[in-house]
Amino acid sequence: MRRMIAAVAVCAAGLLLAGCRDSGTPQGEPRDTVGATSATPSAGPAQTRHATAELTRAVRKLEATSFAFDGGTGIARVSGSYQPKRKLGQLDGSFGIGAMDAVLVGTDLYVKGVDKDPDVWLRIRTARLAPGNVLAQAIDPTLSTRYLETIESAAETSPGHYQGRIDLATLRARAAGDRTAQQLTMLLGPSPSRVTFEASVDRSGRLTRLAISVLRTDSSAQSTVTTRYRDFGTPVWVEAPPAAQVREAPQQLYTVLAPNPTPSSTAGSASPATAD
């Protein structure tokens, strides 16, 4: 049981934070793909309105079609495809404890490679997950784009490339009554002092890359989560695994992976043991 929970936790973290890395340029990666920097360019109201409008359109175009996405760290690499409208997804991950596959069908996440039997798929009913549960973030690769709904300042630094800062106060205020905002707030981790972003848009106006960087009050180090989107319109052929190969996730998994209660995350949150 402990191995299963640990494996699922690593899998979920990999699916969510596939692009997580410290700030700086990873080896073998072009300079223009560095994560969002703490020194965001100064932007006036007109620049911010323009950048916000362009990024809003880019996100809407992303959500209107299927796509492939990828990212990775030294111990976690993930790639996959996703259909936002039908909530279908297929993901392949390589993590520190081995390789895993995941399939998303609606609100059910099936994970393979965490059970003693290599042919067994573990079904996780994501509707039962409380905001902030690490698995709650693994079901939607577009979730981080919702940070762009609370832009404080932003500018187009070159054609199709944007940098800016997220309004933490607005995000926290929304978290009081919005489940998605709660998830986004929890995802930032403890004591975030500044959240910045870098985004790229292709010639068709679609979002192709989003890097969210977080600086915390208790650390001078900056962490960055990067997601890349490509192959727009790619078919996503996904269905639930055969029933004979599926096992229900144990209740302990929902409890162990739940976040520690905080004043901002408990208000309005459903218990992971109740809703189905």
One Martini backbone bead per residue (centre of mass of N, CA, C, O) as a GRO file, in nm:
protein
  276
    1MET     BB    1   0.058   0.062  -0.022
    2ARG     BB    2   0.293   0.263   0.007
    3ARG     BB    3   0.401   0.227  -0.278
    4MET     BB    4   0.149   0.320  -0.427
    5ILE     BB    5   0.129   0.606  -0.309
    6ALA     BB    6   0.410   0.699  -0.390
    7ALA     BB    7   0.376   0.652  -0.694
    8VAL     BB    8   0.133   0.838  -0.740
    9ALA     BB    9   0.264   1.094  -0.637
   10VAL     BB   10   0.490   1.104  -0.847
   11CYS     BB   11   0.311   1.098  -1.092
   12ALA     BB   12   0.150   1.355  -1.033
   13ALA     BB   13   0.390   1.545  -1.015
   14GLY     BB   14   0.484   1.490  -1.303
   15LEU     BB   15   0.226   1.576  -1.455
   16LEU     BB   16   0.231   1.865  -1.333
   17LEU     BB   17   0.575   1.914  -1.303
   18ALA     BB   18   0.733   1.858  -1.574
   19GLY     BB   19   0.858   2.173  -1.586
   20CYS     BB   20   1.020   2.173  -1.332
   21ARG     BB   21   1.252   2.438  -1.230
   22ASP     BB   22   1.503   2.612  -1.190
   23SER     BB   23   1.635   2.890  -1.244
   24GLY     BB   24   1.748   2.890  -1.569
   25THR     BB   25   1.945   2.725  -1.810
   26PRO     BB   26   1.907   2.452  -1.960
   27GLN     BB   27   2.048   2.207  -2.107
   28GLY     BB   28   1.974   2.227  -2.449
   29GLU     BB   29   1.825   2.512  -2.421
   30PRO     BB   30   1.700   2.777  -2.526
   31ARG     BB   31   1.687   3.101  -2.422
   32ASP     BB   32   1.366   3.146  -2.494
   33THR     BB   33   1.296   2.902  -2.256
   34VAL     BB   34   1.308   3.046  -2.011
   35GLY     BB   35   1.196   3.113  -1.731
   36ALA     BB   36   1.048   3.321  -1.547
   37THR     BB   37   1.139   3.622  -1.431
   38SER     BB   38   1.179   3.850  -1.173
   39ALA     BB   39   1.249   4.067  -1.406
   40THR     BB   40   1.007   4.241  -1.504
   41PRO     BB   41   0.873   4.441  -1.714
   42SER     BB   42   0.766   4.740  -1.759
   43ALA     BB   43   0.405   4.828  -1.745
   44GLY     BB   44   0.150   4.972  -1.874
   45PRO     BB   45  -0.182   4.978  -1.919
   46ALA     BB   46  -0.175   4.933  -2.228
   47GLN     BB   47   0.013   4.688  -2.231
   48THR     BB   48  -0.159   4.511  -2.046
   49ARG     BB   49  -0.414   4.503  -2.217
   50HIS     BB   50  -0.288   4.379  -2.467
   51ALA     BB   51  -0.165   4.121  -2.343
   52THR     BB   52  -0.425   4.011  -2.215
   53ALA     BB   53  -0.590   3.985  -2.476
   54GLU     BB   54  -0.397   3.794  -2.629
   55LEU     BB   55  -0.390   3.565  -2.412
   56THR     BB   56  -0.690   3.508  -2.402
   57ARG     BB   57  -0.710   3.415  -2.697
   58ALA     BB   58  -0.495   3.188  -2.678
   59VAL     BB   59  -0.648   3.014  -2.471
   60ARG     BB   60  -0.909   2.970  -2.631
   61LYS     BB   61  -0.768   2.819  -2.864
   62LEU     BB   62  -0.655   2.589  -2.693
   63GLU     BB   63  -0.949   2.494  -2.580
   64ALA     BB   64  -1.062   2.427  -2.893
   65THR     BB   65  -0.835   2.199  -2.897
   66SER     BB   66  -0.623   1.970  -2.961
   67PHE     BB   67  -0.313   1.834  -2.803
   68ALA     BB   68   0.023   1.849  -2.737
   69PHE     BB   69   0.255   1.769  -2.461
   70ASP     BB   70   0.549   1.888  -2.265
   71GLY     BB   71   0.814   1.784  -2.028
   72GLY     BB   72   1.076   1.839  -1.761
   73THR     BB   73   1.319   1.672  -1.564
   74GLY     BB   74   1.559   1.484  -1.425
   75ILE     BB   75   1.312   1.277  -1.294
   76ALA     BB   76   1.083   1.407  -1.497
   77ARG     BB   77   0.889   1.283  -1.770
   78VAL     BB   78   0.644   1.420  -2.007
   79SER     BB   79   0.381   1.307  -2.227
   80GLY     BB   80   0.099   1.415  -2.448
   81SER     BB   81  -0.262   1.422  -2.479
   82TYR     BB   82  -0.546   1.662  -2.538
   83GLN     BB   83  -0.913   1.707  -2.477
   84PRO     BB   84  -1.090   1.954  -2.341
   85LYS     BB   85  -1.397   1.913  -2.408
   86ARG     BB   86  -1.382   1.583  -2.327
   87LYS     BB   87  -1.167   1.498  -2.125
   88LEU     BB   88  -0.904   1.378  -2.282
   89GLY     BB   89  -0.618   1.159  -2.196
   90GLN     BB   90  -0.259   1.099  -2.267
   91LEU     BB   91   0.014   0.956  -2.068
   92ASP     BB   92   0.379   0.968  -2.047
   93GLY     BB   93   0.609   0.849  -1.792
   94SER     BB   94   0.930   0.937  -1.638
   95PHE     BB   95   1.061   0.829  -1.330
   96GLY     BB   96   1.245   0.760  -1.050
   97ILE     BB   97   1.053   0.474  -1.019
   98GLY     BB   98   0.955   0.484  -1.319
   99ALA     BB   99   0.718   0.389  -1.543
  100MET     BB  100   0.414   0.561  -1.665
  101ASP     BB  101   0.061   0.550  -1.712
  102ALA     BB  102  -0.209   0.769  -1.839
  103VAL     BB  103  -0.574   0.804  -1.819
  104LEU     BB  104  -0.832   1.027  -1.935
  105VAL     BB  105  -1.193   1.001  -1.844
  106GLY     BB  106  -1.301   1.268  -1.760
  107THR     BB  107  -1.302   1.202  -1.402
  108ASP     BB  108  -1.107   0.961  -1.480
  109LEU     BB  109  -0.805   0.820  -1.348
  110TYR     BB  110  -0.560   0.617  -1.507
  111VAL     BB  111  -0.305   0.408  -1.355
  112LYS     BB  112   0.008   0.268  -1.471
  113GLY     BB  113   0.270   0.122  -1.255
  114VAL     BB  114   0.174   0.092  -0.921
  115ASP     BB  115   0.132  -0.201  -0.924
  116LYS     BB  116   0.227  -0.521  -0.891
  117ASP     BB  117   0.053  -0.539  -1.137
  118PRO     BB  118   0.130  -0.435  -1.461
  119ASP     BB  119  -0.191  -0.466  -1.572
  120VAL     BB  120  -0.290  -0.254  -1.373
  121TRP     BB  121  -0.550  -0.018  -1.315
  122LEU     BB  122  -0.586   0.284  -1.146
  123ARG     BB  123  -0.874   0.433  -1.010
  124ILE     BB  124  -0.938   0.789  -1.008
  125ARG     BB  125  -1.170   1.002  -0.855
  126THR     BB  126  -1.147   1.338  -0.907
  127ALA     BB  127  -1.414   1.446  -0.764
  128ARG     BB  128  -1.283   1.367  -0.467
  129LEU     BB  129  -1.089   1.600  -0.479
  130ALA     BB  130  -0.925   1.830  -0.324
  131PRO     BB  131  -0.799   2.116  -0.312
  132GLY     BB  132  -0.443   2.047  -0.358
  133ASN     BB  133  -0.437   1.790  -0.460
  134VAL     BB  134  -0.205   1.655  -0.663
  135LEU     BB  135  -0.422   1.516  -0.857
  136ALA     BB  136  -0.600   1.766  -0.936
  137GLN     BB  137  -0.367   1.872  -1.148
  138ALA     BB  138  -0.332   1.608  -1.351
  139ILE     BB  139  -0.610   1.657  -1.546
  140ASP     BB  140  -0.496   1.960  -1.655
  141PRO     BB  141  -0.276   2.123  -1.879
  142THR     BB  142  -0.447   2.418  -1.856
  143LEU     BB  143  -0.453   2.533  -1.566
  144SER     BB  144  -0.220   2.755  -1.569
  145THR     BB  145  -0.381   2.960  -1.755
  146ARG     BB  146  -0.554   3.087  -1.516
  147TYR     BB  147  -0.347   3.299  -1.423
  148LEU     BB  148  -0.420   3.501  -1.669
  149GLU     BB  149  -0.679   3.625  -1.507
  150THR     BB  150  -0.446   3.774  -1.294
  151ILE     BB  151  -0.318   4.027  -1.419
  152GLU     BB  152  -0.115   4.303  -1.337
  153SER     BB  153   0.133   4.281  -1.549
  154ALA     BB  154   0.224   4.345  -1.907
  155ALA     BB  155   0.432   4.242  -2.198
  156GLU     BB  156   0.556   4.271  -2.523
  157THR     BB  157   0.890   4.186  -2.596
  158SER     BB  158   0.804   4.024  -2.854
  159PRO     BB  159   0.690   3.861  -3.104
  160GLY     BB  160   0.488   3.639  -2.914
  161HIS     BB  161   0.612   3.765  -2.639
  162TYR     BB  162   0.564   3.733  -2.278
  163GLN     BB  163   0.551   3.938  -1.976
  164GLY     BB  164   0.471   3.899  -1.614
  165ARG     BB  165   0.228   3.957  -1.347
  166ILE     BB  166   0.069   3.830  -1.071
  167ASP     BB  167  -0.225   3.876  -0.877
  168LEU     BB  168  -0.239   3.766  -0.561
  169ALA     BB  169  -0.479   3.911  -0.430
  170THR     BB  170  -0.692   3.824  -0.638
  171LEU     BB  171  -0.652   3.520  -0.616
  172ARG     BB  172  -0.722   3.497  -0.313
  173ALA     BB  173  -1.006   3.615  -0.332
  174ARG     BB  174  -1.119   3.392  -0.524
  175ALA     BB  175  -1.060   3.142  -0.334
  176ALA     BB  176  -1.311   3.179  -0.141
  177GLY     BB  177  -1.526   3.081  -0.411
  178ASP     BB  178  -1.306   2.915  -0.595
  179ARG     BB  179  -1.177   2.619  -0.689
  180THR     BB  180  -0.959   2.695  -0.894
  181ALA     BB  181  -0.824   2.914  -0.720
  182GLN     BB  182  -0.745   2.719  -0.501
  183GLN     BB  183  -0.557   2.545  -0.670
  184LEU     BB  184  -0.364   2.771  -0.758
  185THR     BB  185  -0.277   2.851  -0.474
  186MET     BB  186  -0.166   2.573  -0.382
  187LEU     BB  187   0.046   2.541  -0.617
  188LEU     BB  188   0.247   2.768  -0.504
  189GLY     BB  189   0.262   2.729  -0.215
  190PRO     BB  190   0.435   2.853   0.037
  191SER     BB  191   0.480   3.185   0.059
  192PRO     BB  192   0.419   3.374  -0.178
  193SER     BB  193   0.556   3.687  -0.323
  194ARG     BB  194   0.599   3.601  -0.639
  195VAL     BB  195   0.438   3.603  -0.972
  196THR     BB  196   0.547   3.493  -1.286
  197PHE     BB  197   0.563   3.524  -1.656
  198GLU     BB  198   0.583   3.327  -1.962
  199ALA     BB  199   0.483   3.370  -2.312
  200SER     BB  200   0.375   3.192  -2.612
  201VAL     BB  201   0.286   3.272  -2.958
  202ASP     BB  202   0.167   3.198  -3.248
  203ARG     BB  203   0.062   3.291  -3.569
  204SER     BB  204  -0.240   3.179  -3.474
  205GLY     BB  205  -0.274   3.256  -3.155
  206ARG     BB  206  -0.138   3.023  -2.991
  207LEU     BB  207  -0.052   2.861  -2.721
  208THR     BB  208   0.293   2.719  -2.657
  209ARG     BB  209   0.386   2.870  -2.381
  210LEU     BB  210   0.420   2.826  -2.010
  211ALA     BB  211   0.567   3.019  -1.742
  212ILE     BB  212   0.579   2.966  -1.388
  213SER     BB  213   0.696   3.184  -1.129
  214VAL     BB  214   0.828   3.139  -0.787
  215LEU     BB  215   0.855   3.350  -0.502
  216ARG     BB  216   0.962   3.319  -0.173
  217THR     BB  217   0.995   3.440   0.149
  218ASP     BB  218   1.200   3.179   0.240
  219SER     BB  219   1.344   3.243  -0.051
  220SER     BB  220   1.577   3.306  -0.328
  221ALA     BB  221   1.453   3.094  -0.488
  222GLN     BB  222   1.331   2.992  -0.810
  223SER     BB  223   1.038   2.851  -0.940
  224THR     BB  224   0.952   2.651  -1.240
  225VAL     BB  225   0.667   2.609  -1.460
  226THR     BB  226   0.650   2.422  -1.768
  227THR     BB  227   0.445   2.448  -2.068
  228ARG     BB  228   0.395   2.268  -2.377
  229TYR     BB  229   0.247   2.333  -2.700
  230ARG     BB  230   0.127   2.107  -2.968
  231ASP     BB  231  -0.017   1.964  -3.222
  232PHE     BB  232  -0.274   2.081  -3.337
  233GLY     BB  233  -0.543   1.847  -3.375
  234THR     BB  234  -0.471   1.600  -3.247
  235PRO     BB  235  -0.559   1.295  -3.197
  236VAL     BB  236  -0.774   1.147  -2.927
  237TRP     BB  237  -0.749   0.807  -2.836
  238VAL     BB  238  -0.976   0.729  -2.572
  239GLU     BB  239  -1.022   0.474  -2.317
  240ALA     BB  240  -1.121   0.268  -2.100
  241PRO     BB  241  -1.023   0.018  -1.944
  242PRO     BB  242  -1.070  -0.283  -1.876
  243ALA     BB  243  -1.239  -0.393  -1.605
  244ALA     BB  244  -1.041  -0.637  -1.535
  245GLN     BB  245  -0.788  -0.406  -1.506
  246VAL     BB  246  -0.943  -0.266  -1.263
  247ARG     BB  247  -0.876  -0.058  -0.978
  248GLU     BB  248  -0.952   0.085  -0.695
  249ALA     BB  249  -0.874   0.333  -0.513
  250PRO     BB  250  -0.776   0.390  -0.215
  251GLN     BB  251  -0.874   0.590   0.040
  252GLN     BB  252  -0.587   0.663   0.139
  253LEU     BB  253  -0.505   0.829  -0.106
  254TYR     BB  254  -0.696   1.073  -0.064
  255THR     BB  255  -0.577   1.146   0.219
  256VAL     BB  256  -0.263   1.160   0.189
  257LEU     BB  257  -0.281   1.370  -0.071
  258ALA     BB  258  -0.384   1.579   0.097
  259PRO     BB  259  -0.393   1.878   0.213
  260ASN     BB  260  -0.321   2.105   0.434
  261PRO     BB  261  -0.495   2.291   0.623
  262THR     BB  262  -0.623   2.614   0.536
  263PRO     BB  263  -0.793   2.901   0.531
  264SER     BB  264  -0.791   2.918   0.202
  265SER     BB  265  -0.866   2.593   0.146
  266THR     BB  266  -1.125   2.513   0.326
  267ALA     BB  267  -1.307   2.702   0.200
  268GLY     BB  268  -1.540   2.520   0.019
  269SER     BB  269  -1.433   2.236   0.064
  270ALA     BB  270  -1.434   1.918  -0.023
  271SER     BB  271  -1.435   1.616   0.080
  272PRO     BB  272  -1.258   1.333  -0.033
  273ALA     BB  273  -1.484   1.126   0.114
  274THR     BB  274  -1.762   1.212  -0.035
  275ALA     BB  275  -1.760   1.293  -0.306
  276ASP     BB  276  -1.849   1.139  -0.650
   0.00000   0.00000   0.00000
